[in-house]
Amino acid sequence: MPKIGAATLVGLIVSLGSILLGMGTKGLAVFVKFVLPALLVDLAGALFPAFVTSMLACVLVGAGAAALRVLADTGLGSLAIPSVVRRLRKNGLIDQGTGMP
């Protein structure tokens, strides 16, 4: 029987450790990047406790966790785009993007 919450606890410890060691320069994104996949693993363990005995199930949960990490990282990274574009426009480094010559 998997210990529910163990993966999430490890995700929290890893995210806090990376921030404390200076590797987590992205702030809150570091928590999301490590904790969301861990939550998926814990959810799989809660819903299907025997998944750890199946190689295929472990591969599927691992692939899902990796995909969730990539999507979270990409989504959170894209949230910074509007503020970067506003600063570039404010400083005259890019045009206003109106499409008008």
Gaussian input, Z-matrix of N, CA and C with variables (Angstrom, degrees):
# hf/3-21g

backbone

0 1
 N
 C     1     B1
 C     2     B2     1     A1
 N     3     B3     2     A2     1     D1
 C     4     B4     3     A3     2     D2
 C     5     B5     4     A4     3     D3
 N     6     B6     5     A5     4     D4
 C     7     B7     6     A6     5     D5
 C     8     B8     7     A7     6     D6
 N     9     B9     8     A8     7     D7
 C    10    B10     9     A9     8     D8
 C    11    B11    10    A10     9     D9
 N    12    B12    11    A11    10    D10
 C    13    B13    12    A12    11    D11
 C    14    B14    13    A13    12    D12
 N    15    B15    14    A14    13    D13
 C    16    B16    15    A15    14    D14
 C    17    B17    16    A16    15    D15
 N    18    B18    17    A17    16    D16
 C    19    B19    18    A18    17    D17
 C    20    B20    19    A19    18    D18
 N    21    B21    20    A20    19    D19
 C    22    B22    21    A21    20    D20
 C    23    B23    22    A22    21    D21
 N    24    B24    23    A23    22    D22
 C    25    B25    24    A24    23    D23
 C    26    B26    25    A25    24    D24
 N    27    B27    26    A26    25    D25
 C    28    B28    27    A27    26    D26
 C    29    B29    28    A28    27    D27
 N    30    B30    29    A29    28    D28
 C    31    B31    30    A30    29    D29
 C    32    B32    31    A31    30    D30
 N    33    B33    32    A32    31    D31
 C    34    B34    33    A33    32    D32
 C    35    B35    34    A34    33    D33
 N    36    B36    35    A35    34    D34
 C    37    B37    36    A36    35    D35
 C    38    B38    37    A37    36    D36
 N    39    B39    38    A38    37    D37
 C    40    B40    39    A39    38    D38
 C    41    B41    40    A40    39    D39
 N    42    B42    41    A41    40    D40
 C    43    B43    42    A42    41    D41
 C    44    B44    43    A43    42    D42
 N    45    B45    44    A44    43    D43
 C    46    B46    45    A45    44    D44
 C    47    B47    46    A46    45    D45
 N    48    B48    47    A47    46    D46
 C    49    B49    48    A48    47    D47
 C    50    B50    49    A49    48    D48
 N    51    B51    50    A50    49    D49
 C    52    B52    51    A51    50    D50
 C    53    B53    52    A52    51    D51
 N    54    B54    53    A53    52    D52
 C    55    B55    54    A54    53    D53
 C    56    B56    55    A55    54    D54
 N    57    B57    56    A56    55    D55
 C    58    B58    57    A57    56    D56
 C    59    B59    58    A58    57    D57
 N    60    B60    59    A59    58    D58
 C    61    B61    60    A60    59    D59
 C    62    B62    61    A61    60    D60
 N    63    B63    62    A62    61    D61
 C    64    B64    63    A63    62    D62
 C    65    B65    64    A64    63    D63
 N    66    B66    65    A65    64    D64
 C    67    B67    66    A66    65    D65
 C    68    B68    67    A67    66    D66
 N    69    B69    68    A68    67    D67
 C    70    B70    69    A69    68    D68
 C    71    B71    70    A70    69    D69
 N    72    B72    71    A71    70    D70
 C    73    B73    72    A72    71    D71
 C    74    B74    73    A73    72    D72
 N    75    B75    74    A74    73    D73
 C    76    B76    75    A75    74    D74
 C    77    B77    76    A76    75    D75
 N    78    B78    77    A77    76    D76
 C    79    B79    78    A78    77    D77
 C    80    B80    79    A79    78    D78
 N    81    B81    80    A80    79    D79
 C    82    B82    81    A81    80    D80
 C    83    B83    82    A82    81    D81
 N    84    B84    83    A83    82    D82
 C    85    B85    84    A84    83    D83
 C    86    B86    85    A85    84    D84
 N    87    B87    86    A86    85    D85
 C    88    B88    87    A87    86    D86
 C    89    B89    88    A88    87    D87
 N    90    B90    89    A89    88    D88
 C    91    B91    90    A90    89    D89
 C    92    B92    91    A91    90    D90
 N    93    B93    92    A92    91    D91
 C    94    B94    93    A93    92    D92
 C    95    B95    94    A94    93    D93
 N    96    B96    95    A95    94    D94
 C    97    B97    96    A96    95    D95
 C    98    B98    97    A97    96    D96
 N    99    B99    98    A98    97    D97
 C   100   B100    99    A99    98    D98
 C   101   B101   100   A100    99    D99
 N   102   B102   101   A101   100   D100
 C   103   B103   102   A102   101   D101
 C   104   B104   103   A103   102   D102
 N   105   B105   104   A104   103   D103
 C   106   B106   105   A105   104   D104
 C   107   B107   106   A106   105   D105
 N   108   B108   107   A107   106   D106
 C   109   B109   108   A108   107   D107
 C   110   B110   109   A109   108   D108
 N   111   B111   110   A110   109   D109
 C   112   B112   111   A111   110   D110
 C   113   B113   112   A112   111   D111
 N   114   B114   113   A113   112   D112
 C   115   B115   114   A114   113   D113
 C   116   B116   115   A115   114   D114
 N   117   B117   116   A116   115   D115
 C   118   B118   117   A117   116   D116
 C   119   B119   118   A118   117   D117
 N   120   B120   119   A119   118   D118
 C   121   B121   120   A120   119   D119
 C   122   B122   121   A121   120   D120
 N   123   B123   122   A122   121   D121
 C   124   B124   123   A123   122   D122
 C   125   B125   124   A124   123   D123
 N   126   B126   125   A125   124   D124
 C   127   B127   126   A126   125   D125
 C   128   B128   127   A127   126   D126
 N   129   B129   128   A128   127   D127
 C   130   B130   129   A129   128   D128
 C   131   B131   130   A130   129   D129
 N   132   B132   131   A131   130   D130
 C   133   B133   132   A132   131   D131
 C   134   B134   133   A133   132   D132
 N   135   B135   134   A134   133   D133
 C   136   B136   135   A135   134   D134
 C   137   B137   136   A136   135   D135
 N   138   B138   137   A137   136   D136
 C   139   B139   138   A138   137   D137
 C   140   B140   139   A139   138   D138
 N   141   B141   140   A140   139   D139
 C   142   B142   141   A141   140   D140
 C   143   B143   142   A142   141   D141
 N   144   B144   143   A143   142   D142
 C   145   B145   144   A144   143   D143
 C   146   B146   145   A145   144   D144
 N   147   B147   146   A146   145   D145
 C   148   B148   147   A147   146   D146
 C   149   B149   148   A148   147   D147
 N   150   B150   149   A149   148   D148
 C   151   B151   150   A150   149   D149
 C   152   B152   151   A151   150   D150
 N   153   B153   152   A152   151   D151
 C   154   B154   153   A153   152   D152
 C   155   B155   154   A154   153   D153
 N   156   B156   155   A155   154   D154
 C   157   B157   156   A156   155   D155
 C   158   B158   157   A157   156   D156
 N   159   B159   158   A158   157   D157
 C   160   B160   159   A159   158   D158
 C   161   B161   160   A160   159   D159
 N   162   B162   161   A161   160   D160
 C   163   B163   162   A162   161   D161
 C   164   B164   163   A163   162   D162
 N   165   B165   164   A164   163   D163
 C   166   B166   165   A165   164   D164
 C   167   B167   166   A166   165   D165
 N   168   B168   167   A167   166   D166
 C   169   B169   168   A168   167   D167
 C   170   B170   169   A169   168   D168
 N   171   B171   170   A170   169   D169
 C   172   B172   171   A171   170   D170
 C   173   B173   172   A172   171   D171
 N   174   B174   173   A173   172   D172
 C   175   B175   174   A174   173   D173
 C   176   B176   175   A175   174   D174
 N   177   B177   176   A176   175   D175
 C   178   B178   177   A177   176   D176
 C   179   B179   178   A178   177   D177
 N   180   B180   179   A179   178   D178
 C   181   B181   180   A180   179   D179
 C   182   B182   181   A181   180   D180
 N   183   B183   182   A182   181   D181
 C   184   B184   183   A183   182   D182
 C   185   B185   184   A184   183   D183
 N   186   B186   185   A185   184   D184
 C   187   B187   186   A186   185   D185
 C   188   B188   187   A187   186   D186
 N   189   B189   188   A188   187   D187
 C   190   B190   189   A189   188   D188
 C   191   B191   190   A190   189   D189
 N   192   B192   191   A191   190   D190
 C   193   B193   192   A192   191   D191
 C   194   B194   193   A193   192   D192
 N   195   B195   194   A194   193   D193
 C   196   B196   195   A195   194   D194
 C   197   B197   196   A196   195   D195
 N   198   B198   197   A197   196   D196
 C   199   B199   198   A198   197   D197
 C   200   B200   199   A199   198   D198
 N   201   B201   200   A200   199   D199
 C   202   B202   201   A201   200   D200
 C   203   B203   202   A202   201   D201
 N   204   B204   203   A203   202   D202
 C   205   B205   204   A204   203   D203
 C   206   B206   205   A205   204   D204
 N   207   B207   206   A206   205   D205
 C   208   B208   207   A207   206   D206
 C   209   B209   208   A208   207   D207
 N   210   B210   209   A209   208   D208
 C   211   B211   210   A210   209   D209
 C   212   B212   211   A211   210   D210
 N   213   B213   212   A212   211   D211
 C   214   B214   213   A213   212   D212
 C   215   B215   214   A214   213   D213
 N   216   B216   215   A215   214   D214
 C   217   B217   216   A216   215   D215
 C   218   B218   217   A217   216   D216
 N   219   B219   218   A218   217   D217
 C   220   B220   219   A219   218   D218
 C   221   B221   220   A220   219   D219
 N   222   B222   221   A221   220   D220
 C   223   B223   222   A222   221   D221
 C   224   B224   223   A223   222   D222
 N   225   B225   224   A224   223   D223
 C   226   B226   225   A225   224   D224
 C   227   B227   226   A226   225   D225
 N   228   B228   227   A227   226   D226
 C   229   B229   228   A228   227   D227
 C   230   B230   229   A229   228   D228
 N   231   B231   230   A230   229   D229
 C   232   B232   231   A231   230   D230
 C   233   B233   232   A232   231   D231
 N   234   B234   233   A233   232   D232
 C   235   B235   234   A234   233   D233
 C   236   B236   235   A235   234   D234
 N   237   B237   236   A236   235   D235
 C   238   B238   237   A237   236   D236
 C   239   B239   238   A238   237   D237
 N   240   B240   239   A239   238   D238
 C   241   B241   240   A240   239   D239
 C   242   B242   241   A241   240   D240
 N   243   B243   242   A242   241   D241
 C   244   B244   243   A243   242   D242
 C   245   B245   244   A244   243   D243
 N   246   B246   245   A245   244   D244
 C   247   B247   246   A246   245   D245
 C   248   B248   247   A247   246   D246
 N   249   B249   248   A248   247   D247
 C   250   B250   249   A249   248   D248
 C   251   B251   250   A250   249   D249
 N   252   B252   251   A251   250   D250
 C   253   B253   252   A252   251   D251
 C   254   B254   253   A253   252   D252
 N   255   B255   254   A254   253   D253
 C   256   B256   255   A255   254   D254
 C   257   B257   256   A256   255   D255
 N   258   B258   257   A257   256   D256
 C   259   B259   258   A258   257   D257
 C   260   B260   259   A259   258   D258
 N   261   B261   260   A260   259   D259
 C   262   B262   261   A261   260   D260
 C   263   B263   262   A262   261   D261
 N   264   B264   263   A263   262   D262
 C   265   B265   264   A264   263   D263
 C   266   B266   265   A265   264   D264
 N   267   B267   266   A266   265   D265
 C   268   B268   267   A267   266   D266
 C   269   B269   268   A268   267   D267
 N   270   B270   269   A269   268   D268
 C   271   B271   270   A270   269   D269
 C   272   B272   271   A271   270   D270
 N   273   B273   272   A272   271   D271
 C   274   B274   273   A273   272   D272
 C   275   B275   274   A274   273   D273
 N   276   B276   275   A275   274   D274
 C   277   B277   276   A276   275   D275
 C   278   B278   277   A277   276   D276
 N   279   B279   278   A278   277   D277
 C   280   B280   279   A279   278   D278
 C   281   B281   280   A280   279   D279
 N   282   B282   281   A281   280   D280
 C   283   B283   282   A282   281   D281
 C   284   B284   283   A283   282   D282
 N   285   B285   284   A284   283   D283
 C   286   B286   285   A285   284   D284
 C   287   B287   286   A286   285   D285
 N   288   B288   287   A287   286   D286
 C   289   B289   288   A288   287   D287
 C   290   B290   289   A289   288   D288
 N   291   B291   290   A290   289   D289
 C   292   B292   291   A291   290   D290
 C   293   B293   292   A292   291   D291
 N   294   B294   293   A293   292   D292
 C   295   B295   294   A294   293   D293
 C   296   B296   295   A295   294   D294
 N   297   B297   296   A296   295   D295
 C   298   B298   297   A297   296   D296
 C   299   B299   298   A298   297   D297
 N   300   B300   299   A299   298   D298
 C   301   B301   300   A300   299   D299
 C   302   B302   301   A301   300   D300

   B1=1.4530
   B2=1.5241
   B3=1.3429
   B4=1.4709
   B5=1.5285
   B6=1.3010
   B7=1.4654
   B8=1.5223
   B9=1.3128
   B10=1.4575
   B11=1.5308
   B12=1.3093
   B13=1.4532
   B14=1.5221
   B15=1.3272
   B16=1.4695
   B17=1.5244
   B18=1.3235
   B19=1.4647
   B20=1.5266
   B21=1.3168
   B22=1.4629
   B23=1.5221
   B24=1.3153
   B25=1.4621
   B26=1.5247
   B27=1.3217
   B28=1.4686
   B29=1.5273
   B30=1.3439
   B31=1.4592
   B32=1.5145
   B33=1.3252
   B34=1.4695
   B35=1.5228
   B36=1.3308
   B37=1.4652
   B38=1.5233
   B39=1.3261
   B40=1.4620
   B41=1.5254
   B42=1.3252
   B43=1.4686
   B44=1.5240
   B45=1.3209
   B46=1.4675
   B47=1.5309
   B48=1.3224
   B49=1.4664
   B50=1.5121
   B51=1.3248
   B52=1.4650
   B53=1.5185
   B54=1.3156
   B55=1.4675
   B56=1.5239
   B57=1.3269
   B58=1.4595
   B59=1.5266
   B60=1.3259
   B61=1.4610
   B62=1.5279
   B63=1.3240
   B64=1.4607
   B65=1.5114
   B66=1.3177
   B67=1.4678
   B68=1.5210
   B69=1.3034
   B70=1.4495
   B71=1.5085
   B72=1.3065
   B73=1.4647
   B74=1.5243
   B75=1.3197
   B76=1.4605
   B77=1.5228
   B78=1.3085
   B79=1.4548
   B80=1.5165
   B81=1.3273
   B82=1.4617
   B83=1.5288
   B84=1.3150
   B85=1.4658
   B86=1.5239
   B87=1.3204
   B88=1.4586
   B89=1.5239
   B90=1.3322
   B91=1.4558
   B92=1.5217
   B93=1.3131
   B94=1.4575
   B95=1.5289
   B96=1.3094
   B97=1.4629
   B98=1.5307
   B99=1.3169
   B100=1.4593
   B101=1.5256
   B102=1.3172
   B103=1.4594
   B104=1.5336
   B105=1.3309
   B106=1.4642
   B107=1.5313
   B108=1.3353
   B109=1.4661
   B110=1.5306
   B111=1.3196
   B112=1.4632
   B113=1.5262
   B114=1.3265
   B115=1.4648
   B116=1.5249
   B117=1.3247
   B118=1.4664
   B119=1.5228
   B120=1.3172
   B121=1.4633
   B122=1.5260
   B123=1.3215
   B124=1.4675
   B125=1.5286
   B126=1.3158
   B127=1.4603
   B128=1.5271
   B129=1.3218
   B130=1.4696
   B131=1.5200
   B132=1.3221
   B133=1.4591
   B134=1.5164
   B135=1.3347
   B136=1.4631
   B137=1.5293
   B138=1.3456
   B139=1.4626
   B140=1.5242
   B141=1.3241
   B142=1.4653
   B143=1.5254
   B144=1.3219
   B145=1.4677
   B146=1.5309
   B147=1.3118
   B148=1.4646
   B149=1.5264
   B150=1.3472
   B151=1.4644
   B152=1.5237
   B153=1.3228
   B154=1.4665
   B155=1.5258
   B156=1.3277
   B157=1.4611
   B158=1.5255
   B159=1.3209
   B160=1.4560
   B161=1.5258
   B162=1.3264
   B163=1.4569
   B164=1.5233
   B165=1.3262
   B166=1.4624
   B167=1.5298
   B168=1.3175
   B169=1.4653
   B170=1.5287
   B171=1.3212
   B172=1.4711
   B173=1.5259
   B174=1.3244
   B175=1.4646
   B176=1.5231
   B177=1.3294
   B178=1.4653
   B179=1.5318
   B180=1.3201
   B181=1.4706
   B182=1.5246
   B183=1.3311
   B184=1.4635
   B185=1.5144
   B186=1.3239
   B187=1.4660
   B188=1.5245
   B189=1.3260
   B190=1.4644
   B191=1.5197
   B192=1.3267
   B193=1.4626
   B194=1.5279
   B195=1.3243
   B196=1.4658
   B197=1.5293
   B198=1.3353
   B199=1.4643
   B200=1.5222
   B201=1.3228
   B202=1.4583
   B203=1.5210
   B204=1.3232
   B205=1.4707
   B206=1.5261
   B207=1.3241
   B208=1.4673
   B209=1.5282
   B210=1.3276
   B211=1.4667
   B212=1.5249
   B213=1.3139
   B214=1.4640
   B215=1.5177
   B216=1.3211
   B217=1.4609
   B218=1.5287
   B219=1.3275
   B220=1.4620
   B221=1.5261
   B222=1.3369
   B223=1.4665
   B224=1.4938
   B225=1.3300
   B226=1.4546
   B227=1.5247
   B228=1.3228
   B229=1.4579
   B230=1.5137
   B231=1.3176
   B232=1.4633
   B233=1.5273
   B234=1.3184
   B235=1.4580
   B236=1.5298
   B237=1.3263
   B238=1.4602
   B239=1.5262
   B240=1.3065
   B241=1.4683
   B242=1.5335
   B243=1.3308
   B244=1.4705
   B245=1.5265
   B246=1.3251
   B247=1.4677
   B248=1.5266
   B249=1.3202
   B250=1.4668
   B251=1.5248
   B252=1.3243
   B253=1.4729
   B254=1.5282
   B255=1.3411
   B256=1.4776
   B257=1.5270
   B258=1.3206
   B259=1.4774
   B260=1.5234
   B261=1.3338
   B262=1.4625
   B263=1.5245
   B264=1.3282
   B265=1.4640
   B266=1.5201
   B267=1.3201
   B268=1.4638
   B269=1.5257
   B270=1.3145
   B271=1.4660
   B272=1.5283
   B273=1.3260
   B274=1.4492
   B275=1.5298
   B276=1.3153
   B277=1.4542
   B278=1.5196
   B279=1.3441
   B280=1.4583
   B281=1.5281
   B282=1.3366
   B283=1.4653
   B284=1.5258
   B285=1.3096
   B286=1.4670
   B287=1.5190
   B288=1.3241
   B289=1.4553
   B290=1.4999
   B291=1.3340
   B292=1.4593
   B293=1.5195
   B294=1.3115
   B295=1.4655
   B296=1.5158
   B297=1.3081
   B298=1.4638
   B299=1.5280
   B300=1.3448
   B301=1.4860
   B302=1.5073
   A1=109.27
   A2=117.57
   A3=119.96
   A4=110.96
   A5=115.79
   A6=121.32
   A7=107.87
   A8=116.35
   A9=122.02
   A10=109.16
   A11=115.92
   A12=121.99
   A13=114.01
   A14=117.42
   A15=120.36
   A16=111.12
   A17=117.56
   A18=120.29
   A19=110.62
   A20=116.87
   A21=120.34
   A22=110.91
   A23=116.51
   A24=120.16
   A25=110.97
   A26=116.31
   A27=119.69
   A28=110.29
   A29=117.92
   A30=121.24
   A31=112.14
   A32=116.28
   A33=120.24
   A34=111.55
   A35=116.70
   A36=120.54
   A37=110.92
   A38=116.82
   A39=120.26
   A40=110.77
   A41=117.44
   A42=119.27
   A43=110.94
   A44=117.52
   A45=119.79
   A46=111.16
   A47=116.42
   A48=120.08
   A49=112.41
   A50=116.62
   A51=118.82
   A52=111.46
   A53=116.86
   A54=119.39
   A55=110.23
   A56=117.12
   A57=120.67
   A58=112.79
   A59=116.75
   A60=120.58
   A61=112.76
   A62=116.31
   A63=120.02
   A64=114.66
   A65=117.75
   A66=120.16
   A67=111.58
   A68=117.30
   A69=121.49
   A70=112.41
   A71=116.76
   A72=120.76
   A73=112.56
   A74=117.81
   A75=120.42
   A76=112.80
   A77=118.03
   A78=121.46
   A79=113.26
   A80=115.47
   A81=121.47
   A82=111.97
   A83=117.62
   A84=120.77
   A85=111.19
   A86=117.87
   A87=121.04
   A88=109.97
   A89=116.89
   A90=119.52
   A91=110.89
   A92=116.27
   A93=120.98
   A94=110.49
   A95=116.23
   A96=122.08
   A97=112.30
   A98=117.28
   A99=120.39
   A100=113.54
   A101=117.61
   A102=120.21
   A103=112.03
   A104=119.23
   A105=119.76
   A106=112.98
   A107=119.38
   A108=117.78
   A109=112.42
   A110=116.83
   A111=120.28
   A112=110.84
   A113=116.10
   A114=119.65
   A115=111.25
   A116=116.60
   A117=120.39
   A118=111.01
   A119=116.85
   A120=120.58
   A121=110.27
   A122=116.68
   A123=119.89
   A124=111.57
   A125=116.73
   A126=120.76
   A127=110.34
   A128=116.48
   A129=120.14
   A130=110.65
   A131=117.07
   A132=120.45
   A133=112.78
   A134=116.55
   A135=120.27
   A136=111.49
   A137=116.01
   A138=119.56
   A139=112.89
   A140=116.64
   A141=122.54
   A142=109.76
   A143=117.97
   A144=120.68
   A145=113.80
   A146=117.52
   A147=120.16
   A148=112.69
   A149=118.14
   A150=118.84
   A151=111.81
   A152=117.48
   A153=120.19
   A154=112.69
   A155=117.60
   A156=120.37
   A157=112.08
   A158=117.28
   A159=121.67
   A160=110.05
   A161=115.60
   A162=119.45
   A163=110.83
   A164=116.93
   A165=120.92
   A166=110.62
   A167=117.30
   A168=120.51
   A169=110.64
   A170=116.87
   A171=119.94
   A172=110.85
   A173=116.15
   A174=119.80
   A175=110.33
   A176=116.78
   A177=120.27
   A178=111.66
   A179=117.01
   A180=119.70
   A181=110.02
   A182=117.03
   A183=120.32
   A184=112.52
   A185=116.52
   A186=120.17
   A187=110.67
   A188=116.46
   A189=120.20
   A190=111.60
   A191=116.31
   A192=120.53
   A193=110.92
   A194=116.82
   A195=120.43
   A196=110.94
   A197=116.48
   A198=120.43
   A199=110.96
   A200=116.40
   A201=120.16
   A202=111.07
   A203=116.49
   A204=120.28
   A205=111.00
   A206=116.19
   A207=120.21
   A208=110.55
   A209=116.49
   A210=119.63
   A211=111.63
   A212=116.97
   A213=120.02
   A214=111.13
   A215=116.32
   A216=120.26
   A217=111.05
   A218=115.80
   A219=120.59
   A220=110.69
   A221=116.67
   A222=119.81
   A223=112.53
   A224=117.24
   A225=120.13
   A226=111.46
   A227=116.39
   A228=119.82
   A229=111.90
   A230=116.10
   A231=119.34
   A232=112.10
   A233=117.93
   A234=120.22
   A235=112.38
   A236=116.99
   A237=120.82
   A238=112.48
   A239=118.35
   A240=121.65
   A241=112.78
   A242=120.62
   A243=118.75
   A244=113.56
   A245=117.55
   A246=118.57
   A247=111.33
   A248=117.98
   A249=120.92
   A250=110.03
   A251=116.52
   A252=120.43
   A253=110.31
   A254=117.89
   A255=120.36
   A256=111.07
   A257=117.08
   A258=119.58
   A259=111.45
   A260=116.83
   A261=119.62
   A262=110.87
   A263=117.14
   A264=120.52
   A265=111.09
   A266=117.00
   A267=121.70
   A268=111.26
   A269=116.64
   A270=121.23
   A271=112.70
   A272=117.31
   A273=121.47
   A274=114.61
   A275=116.87
   A276=119.39
   A277=113.10
   A278=116.98
   A279=121.14
   A280=107.70
   A281=116.01
   A282=118.87
   A283=110.01
   A284=115.11
   A285=120.14
   A286=113.10
   A287=117.94
   A288=121.19
   A289=114.50
   A290=117.51
   A291=120.13
   A292=112.03
   A293=116.97
   A294=120.40
   A295=113.28
   A296=117.01
   A297=121.91
   A298=109.07
   A299=117.83
   A300=119.48
   A301=112.26
   D1=119.31
   D2=179.12
   D3=-64.87
   D4=148.37
   D5=176.22
   D6=-83.95
   D7=108.86
   D8=-177.68
   D9=-66.62
   D10=129.86
   D11=179.38
   D12=98.66
   D13=-11.26
   D14=-178.41
   D15=-65.32
   D16=-43.95
   D17=-179.32
   D18=-65.67
   D19=-40.26
   D20=178.65
   D21=-64.58
   D22=-40.32
   D23=177.12
   D24=-61.83
   D25=-42.38
   D26=177.54
   D27=-64.22
   D28=-40.56
   D29=176.92
   D30=-59.95
   D31=-41.94
   D32=177.74
   D33=-65.22
   D34=-43.39
   D35=-179.88
   D36=-64.12
   D37=-42.78
   D38=179.57
   D39=-64.75
   D40=-42.65
   D41=-179.57
   D42=-66.43
   D43=-42.60
   D44=177.34
   D45=-64.79
   D46=-41.63
   D47=178.19
   D48=-61.95
   D49=-41.40
   D50=-179.80
   D51=-67.62
   D52=-34.80
   D53=176.86
   D54=-68.85
   D55=-45.16
   D56=-179.33
   D57=-64.43
   D58=-31.34
   D59=179.30
   D60=-87.40
   D61=2.56
   D62=177.00
   D63=84.23
   D64=9.09
   D65=179.58
   D66=-91.48
   D67=-11.70
   D68=-177.45
   D69=-100.87
   D70=64.08
   D71=-177.02
   D72=-75.58
   D73=-8.22
   D74=-177.65
   D75=-88.06
   D76=1.01
   D77=176.94
   D78=69.41
   D79=-123.58
   D80=-176.28
   D81=-62.47
   D82=-27.69
   D83=-179.70
   D84=-60.24
   D85=-29.98
   D86=179.35
   D87=-65.16
   D88=-41.96
   D89=177.73
   D90=-61.13
   D91=-48.47
   D92=-178.41
   D93=-62.28
   D94=-41.12
   D95=-177.01
   D96=-62.06
   D97=-34.63
   D98=-178.98
   D99=-98.49
   D100=-32.82
   D101=-173.28
   D102=-81.11
   D103=-38.01
   D104=-179.40
   D105=-60.32
   D106=-47.77
   D107=176.55
   D108=-62.25
   D109=-36.25
   D110=178.64
   D111=-65.00
   D112=-38.75
   D113=176.51
   D114=-63.07
   D115=-37.71
   D116=177.54
   D117=-63.53
   D118=-41.96
   D119=178.08
   D120=-63.98
   D121=-42.83
   D122=177.94
   D123=-65.38
   D124=-38.87
   D125=177.74
   D126=-63.06
   D127=-43.95
   D128=177.35
   D129=-61.70
   D130=-39.58
   D131=177.96
   D132=-66.99
   D133=-34.04
   D134=179.43
   D135=-73.69
   D136=-40.60
   D137=-177.39
   D138=-81.12
   D139=-37.46
   D140=-177.51
   D141=-131.93
   D142=78.03
   D143=-174.87
   D144=-58.14
   D145=-24.81
   D146=-177.69
   D147=-86.36
   D148=5.03
   D149=-176.94
   D150=-62.94
   D151=-25.24
   D152=-178.29
   D153=-70.69
   D154=-12.25
   D155=178.96
   D156=-94.67
   D157=-5.85
   D158=-179.21
   D159=-110.58
   D160=123.41
   D161=179.88
   D162=-63.42
   D163=-40.99
   D164=-179.57
   D165=-64.33
   D166=-42.71
   D167=179.49
   D168=-64.31
   D169=-39.99
   D170=178.22
   D171=-64.23
   D172=-39.95
   D173=177.93
   D174=-64.00
   D175=-43.36
   D176=-179.18
   D177=-65.60
   D178=-42.87
   D179=178.67
   D180=-66.47
   D181=-41.40
   D182=177.60
   D183=-63.19
   D184=-41.95
   D185=178.22
   D186=-65.91
   D187=-39.47
   D188=177.27
   D189=-64.11
   D190=-41.70
   D191=179.12
   D192=-65.46
   D193=-41.27
   D194=178.54
   D195=-65.18
   D196=-41.80
   D197=178.49
   D198=-64.74
   D199=-39.72
   D200=178.43
   D201=-64.53
   D202=-38.51
   D203=178.23
   D204=-64.58
   D205=-44.14
   D206=179.54
   D207=-64.52
   D208=-44.44
   D209=-179.93
   D210=-64.55
   D211=-40.81
   D212=178.31
   D213=-64.82
   D214=-43.38
   D215=-179.40
   D216=-65.42
   D217=-43.64
   D218=179.33
   D219=-66.44
   D220=-44.79
   D221=-179.21
   D222=-63.28
   D223=-44.17
   D224=179.74
   D225=-68.49
   D226=-34.53
   D227=177.47
   D228=-66.65
   D229=-34.45
   D230=-179.09
   D231=-73.07
   D232=-19.63
   D233=178.76
   D234=-66.82
   D235=-20.99
   D236=-179.48
   D237=-80.84
   D238=-15.22
   D239=-173.87
   D240=-59.41
   D241=-49.10
   D242=-178.57
   D243=-57.91
   D244=-41.24
   D245=-179.36
   D246=-69.10
   D247=-34.72
   D248=177.46
   D249=-66.63
   D250=-43.70
   D251=179.23
   D252=-63.37
   D253=-41.58
   D254=177.85
   D255=-60.42
   D256=-43.03
   D257=179.60
   D258=-65.88
   D259=-41.08
   D260=178.78
   D261=-63.47
   D262=-40.89
   D263=177.93
   D264=-67.02
   D265=-42.08
   D266=-179.61
   D267=-60.20
   D268=-36.89
   D269=-179.01
   D270=-90.12
   D271=5.83
   D272=176.08
   D273=72.44
   D274=20.50
   D275=-178.96
   D276=-85.81
   D277=-21.03
   D278=172.44
   D279=-136.36
   D280=161.25
   D281=-179.27
   D282=-75.78
   D283=178.62
   D284=-176.39
   D285=-77.36
   D286=-8.54
   D287=176.32
   D288=69.49
   D289=30.06
   D290=-179.21
   D291=-81.82
   D292=-15.04
   D293=-178.07
   D294=83.09
   D295=-3.42
   D296=179.58
   D297=-94.51
   D298=137.33
   D299=179.89
   D300=-72.09

